[in-house]
């Protein structure tokens, strides 16, 4: 027997309509290239978004057509982010930090008909635009539009808001597209549905308690992993949205967090490490008392960083884990209600884990002998399923083996699951060190090393070893003016790790190469260091 409920479509038009009807006076602020602020209301945002939908229709776009973006985080990007799916199109973000050849492949494979690009990014965009199949290129921002492009403001000025009508789009139709970073093989497209986005925004808001009184500043780029759902989640509840534009340096970000009275912010560990160093170097310079939550994801943050923010600066870090394929949030640690009854020490230890799965994300881990128990010790590859998790890659027969026969997605992360359901990522499957038949977690070693007062960053890789097959090598960046020897670092690690886990080699470098989204690029480190065998300690 079916229930007697309305068949209401969970879609992005419903998110925009709610903002339209309820939150017109709330604000959206963007940092401009000259570091001044542009602020307008939700009512302005909704009006411009409606005109964008009309304008894209006038250009000839039809339902399902992909609308590419090549932009920083700002209000016009939000207009496209929300507006394209509201119009029945598909938002497709292109990564500003990828090689032009990769963006040619991604835009072509994704089938983008239109590209919106910041005028300030034109020198980068011009390296791939001529090789793509864009029918229209729309230039965004102040100044003259490059030859052959359409000026964004002129495009909106020629569109009538009265020609817009909300559409009750089927919730399972495509709304947005994002390609994985392609660390193995070609980048692969993840195609989000309206339903997935709506459910994910609801669950993120429920877990983090985001509401209309909040002020959110996502430092995470809008081109990265669905921007951790913040544009949709914030619009759904009408919270003030603050965008940093092209300014990602710690001091400018801190100025924005202070001046806009931000309450919740999000970014990768490399961003927050820079923020922490700036705060430590300038005690009392910034008033960040408005911040109730800093979310960190993209890579595992060191416990030392989480604790430093809390103890030295009174800032609460929420640790998240997820993937592009998961819309993207999968687990959260340190979210409201998760640390009730814990001591401070217990809370910090718990927050260094990846956390509990958010609602509607199911988890399990599989080892060589099958599913592993939730005992906090047994390692296996994490598998997930849920309504906001991809069931296949877009137009690709590759990597079909990422899904199990019964429909679970294999994440590639090796984890332990604690008896209470907390997930602890031990490593990416490809990054684990297998020494003498036993696994060594590079993540655990990295986080511990970054707790040393002399260490700014650390990455651990496997190097070949005749006796043990592989051994760990640590690549270390020291803080400015700091000195430390390999022996001192090994002694620092020794109390918390088995002797056979300790790195045999330490290499000191000025900088660790990073991927387009700020993660350590271990492939480059392996190319540089892994040809030499490990040294005996």
N, C-alpha and C positions, 0 to 999 in steps of 0.2 A: 504494500500500500504506500503510495506517495504522500508526502506531506503537502499541506495546502499553503505553500509559501509562494510569493511572487518570484517570477523568473527574472531577477534584476541582474543586469550585466555589470560585472566588475571591470571597469575600464578607465582609461585616463581621462576621457571627457567628463566622467563623473567627478574625478579629482579636481579638474579645473572649474567645473560648475559650482562645486562646493566653495572653492576660494572666491569665485565670482559673487556668490550670494551672501557669504558670511564674513569675509575678511578684507573687504575693499580698502579699509583705512590702514591696514598693516603695511610694513615697509619692506623693500628690497634694496640693498645697497651694494654698489660695485666699486672697487678701486680701479681708477682709470690709469692709463699708461703714465701720466704725469704725477701719479700718486694722489690726486684729488679724488673726492668721492662723488659718485652719481647716485642719487637716491630718488626712488619713486614709490608709488603705492601699489598694492596688489591690484587695485582697480585699473591703474595705468598698465600694469603687466598683462592683465587679462584682455584689455582692449587691444593692445599691440599684438598679443598672441592670436586673437581672433582675426585681425587684419592680415597677419602672416599666413594663416590657413587659407584665407580668400586669395591672397597673392599667389601662393603656390599652386592653387587650382587654376588661376589665370595663366600661369606658365605652362599648363598642360599636364600637371601631375595627376595621377590616378591612384586609387586605393592600392596600397601595398608597395608603391614606389619608395625607393630609399632616398633619404635626404642626408647627405654627408655633412659633417661639421668638422672644422679644423680651427678650434678656438680655445682661448683661455676660459677660466671660470668667471662669468659675468652675466648680467641680466639678459643681454641679447641671446646668449647661449641658452639660458633658461627658457626664453621664449620659443626657441627652436626645439629644445629638449621636450617640452610639454606640447608645443603646438603641432609638431609633425604627427605624433600619434593621435592627437585630437582630430586632426584633419583626415585620418585614415591612412596616413603615410607611416614610414618607419624611420625613426632617428638612427643614424649610423655615425658614431663618433670615430674620427681618425686620430691616431696617436701622434702628438706633436714631436715626440722624441724618437720615433722610428726612422729608419733609413728611408729615403724617397722610394727606393725599389719596393720596400714592404708596403708602403701606402699605395703605390700603383697596384700591387697585387690585391690588397684588401679592398680598395675602392672598386676595382674591376670585378673581382669575384663577388663582392656584395651587390653589384649592379646599381651603384649610385647614379642617379640621373642629375642631381643637383648637388653643388657643394657650397656651403657657407663658410667663409674664411675671414679671420681677422686681418685687417689691412696691415697691422704691425707684424703679422706672420707671413706676409706675401713672399719675402725672399725664400722662405722654406717651402711654401706651397707651390711656388713657381717651378720648383725642381721636379714635381710629379704631376701637376695639373695637365700639361700638354700631352702626357702619355696615357691619360685616363679618358673615359667616355662621357664626361660631364656635358650635359646639354646646356646648362646654365651655371655660372659661377657668380655668387653673390658676395660682395665685399662689405664687411661689417666694421663700424667704428668711424672715428673722425678722420677728416682728410679726404683727398680725392681718391676715387675708386680707380684701380689699375685698368688700363685699356682692355676692352673686351669683357668687362665684368659689369654686373648690375649693382648699384649702390643700395644697401639694405634700407636706409631711411627713405629713399625715393620709392623703393618697392612698396613699403608700407603706406606711404602717402597716397599711392595710386589705388589702394584697396579700401573698400567701404565696409565698415564693421556691420552695417545693416544687412550685408549679403551673407553673413555667417549664421549658421544654425547648428546647435548641438546635435550630434548624432549618437544614437545608442548602438555603438559598434559591438559586434559579437566579441565576447571577452577572450576567446581563444585565438583571435586574429593577431598578427604580429604588430608590435608597437615599437620595439627598439632592437638594435643590433650592436654587438661589441665583439671584436676579435681578440682571441687569446694572444699572448705575447710571442708565441711560436718559438719557444726555446728548443723544441724538438720538432723538426719538420716545418711545414708552412703554417702560418697563423690560421686558426680555425674559428669560424663564425658561430657565435651564440645568439640565437634569435628569441628574444623575450616576447611573451604574449602580454596582452592587456591584463589578463587575469593574474599572471605571475607577478607583475609589477604592483597591482592593487593589493594582493595578499601580502607581498613582501613589505610594502610600505606600512600596512596595518601592523604587521608583526614587529617591524623595527620600532615603530612608534610605541607599541605596547611594551616592548622590552626596555627601551630607553626612557620611556615616559615623556616623549617630546610632545609639546602642546603649544597653543597659540601665544603663550607668554614667553616662549623660548626665543633665543637669537642664535641661529646656527651659522657656523662658518666652516664649510668643508674645504680643507686644504687639499684633500684627495682630488686629483684632476677629474673633471667631468668625462674625460675620455677613458678613464680607468675603471673597469669593472662596474659599470652602471653607476659610477659616482657613489658607491656604497648605498644607493637608493635615497640619498639625502634630498635631491631635488624633488622627487615625488613625495617622500615622507613629509618634508617640511611644507610643501604646497598643500597637501591633504589636510593639515591641521592649522595652516595659516601662520606658522611661526615666521618671525622676521628672518630673512635670508641675507647673509653677507658673503660676498665673493671677493677673493683677493686679486683677481685679474692676473697680470703677468708677474706680480711681485711675490716671490717665494722665499726671499731671504729672511732670516729669523727676526731681525729688528723691525722690518716693515710689517711682518705678520703679527708680531707682538704689539706694535702700535695699533693695528686694526682690531686685535682682540680686546685691547683696552678701550679704545675710543668708541667702538660700537657696542660695548658692554655685552660681549658674546657669552652665552651660557653653555653651549655645546659645540665642540669642534672635532674634526676628524682628519687624520693623516697617517702616513707611513712612519716607521721608526726613525728613518734618517732625518725626516723633518723635525721630529720631536727631540732628537739628540741635539740638533742645532739650536732649537729653542731652549733646551736645558742649559747648554753651554752659555748662551746669551744671558739667561736669567742668573746663572751662577756668577758670571763676570760683572753683572750690573745689579747687585742686590738693591731692592727697593725702587728700581727705576719704573717698573710697570705695575699698575694696580690691576690684578687679574681676579679680584674677589668675586666678580660676576660669574666666573666659569664654575659650573657644577659638574662638568664631565668632559674629559678629553678621551676620545676614542682613538685607538691605535690598531692598525691592522696592516695587511700586505706582507708582513713578515713578523716573526716572533720578537717582541720587545724584550730586552734584558730585564730581569727582575730589578737589577740595580737602578735602571732608569725609572721604572715604575715607583720604586721606593724613594728615589731622589725627588721626584716631583711631589710626592705626598709629604715627605718629611721636611724638605727644605723650602717648598713653595706652596704647600697646602692645596695641591691640585690632584684631583681624583682621576686616575687613568682607568678606563674600561678597555679591556683587551678583547679584540674580535678576531675571528678567523673566518675565511670564506674563499670563494673562487668566482671568477667570471661566470662559470657554468652554473652558479648558485644564486645569481641575481643581486648581490653576491654573498650576503652575510649567512654564515652557517652556525657559528657558536659565539657566545659572549661570556666574558668573565669579568666580574666586578660591576655588573649591572645592578640596578636598584633591587634590593631584597635578597641578593645572593650571599651576603656576608653577615647576615643577622646572627648574633651569638658567637662570632669568631673573634679571637684576639687579633691585635694589630699584626702580629707575626704570622698568624694563620691566614689572615686576609691577604697579605702581600704574597704569601706562598701560593694561595689559590689563584690570585689574579695573574700570576705568571703562567698559569695554564691557559689553554685556549678556551675552555669554558663549557657551559651547557648548550646543547642545541636549542636554537630558537624554535617557537611553536611551528609545527608542521614540517620540521626537518627530522627525519629518522636517521639513526646512525648505527653502524656495526663495523667491526674490523675483522679482516681475514688474513690468517697466516698460512704457512705452507701446508698445514694439516687441516685447514678449515677455519671457521669462525673462532675467534679467540675470546676468552672470558673477560668480563669487566672487573679485572682485579688490580689495575694500575701497574701491572708488571709485564703482561704478555703483549708483545708487539704484533701488529698486523697493519695491512693497508686499510685506511678508512674508506668505507663505502657509505653513500648517502642516497636518500630519495625524498621527494616532497613536491608540492605543487609549483615551487619556484626554482626547480632544478631541471636543467636541460635533459632532454630525452635523446638528443642526437646533435651533431654539428650541421651547420647550414651547408647544403649542396656539397657534401663531402662524404666519400666512402672510407676515408682514412679514419683510423682510431675508433672504428666501431667496437673494438674490443675493450673500450673504456666503460662499456655497459655490460652488466652481468646478464645471464639468461633470464633472470627474474626481475630485471629492470632497475637495478641499483647502479649508481654512477661510481666508478672507481676513481678516487681523488688523486692517487699517486702519493699521498702523505702517509708515512708510517707513524702510527700512533699507539698509545696505550689509552684505555678507557678505564677510569676509576670507578669503584663500586657505586658512587653516587651519580654517575653519568658524565662527569667532567672529562673532557677530551684533552689529552696532552700530546701535541705533535712532537715526535722524536726527530723526524727528518723527512725530506722528500726522498722517495725511493731511490732516485738517481744520485742523491748526495750522501747517502749513508756510507760509512766506512765499514767494510766487512773484513774484520781482522781475526784470522784464525778461526773462521766460521762463525764469529760472534759479531753482532751489530754494535757500532759506536755512533751515538747521535752527535752530529756536527752542531746541531742547534743548541744542545745543552752546553757543549764546550764553548761555543761562541758567546752565549749569554753570560756564562761564568767569566770568561775573559774580559768582557766589556764591563764587568763589575770591578775590575782593577782600576785604581785611581789614575794610573798612567795611560790607560788604553782608551782611545776614542772609538775605534771600530775594530772588529775582528771577524775573520771568516776562516772556516776550517774545511779542508778538502782531503780527499783520499789520494795517497801516492803509492806507487807499486812497491811491494816488499817481497823479496825472494822467500822468506820464511813464513810470513803471516799473510801473504797475498796483498793486503793493503794496510797502510798505517796512516794516522791523521797528521796533517801538516797545518799549522796555524799561520795565517797571514794577518799581520797586525799593523794598524795605524796608531801611532802614539799621539797623545795630546801635545799641543804646542809647548815646547820647552821641557817635556817630560823625558825621562830615561828609565829603562828597565831592561834587564837581561833575560834571555831565554830561561836560565836556571831559576830566576825569581818568579817568572810567570808559571813555570812548572810547579814550583813550590806553592804558589798561590792556589793552583787547581787541586793539588794533591789531597787536601782533607776531604774533598767532596766527590772524588772520582776514584774508581779502581785504577791501580797503577798502569794496567795495560790500555786504559783509555787515554792516558796523557800523551799529547803530541810529542813526536820525536824531533820535529823541526819547527822552528819559528822563523818566519821571514818578515822583516820590517819594511813597509812600503809607505809612500807618501799618500797614496789613495787606493781604495779598492774599487775596481770597475763595477758599475751598476747597470741594471737593465733600465728600460724606458720608464718603469714604474717605481724605481728606487730600490729594487732588491739587489743583493750581491750577485754579480754575474760570475758564477763559479766556473762556467765553461772557460772563460778567459784566464782565470787563475790556474785551472788545470793545464791549459796550454802553456802557461808560463812556468809552472813549477813542477807539474806531476811527471815530467820526463825523467827527473832525477829520483833515484831510490831514496827511501827514508834513511835518516841517520840513526844510528843506535844511541839511545839515551845513556 
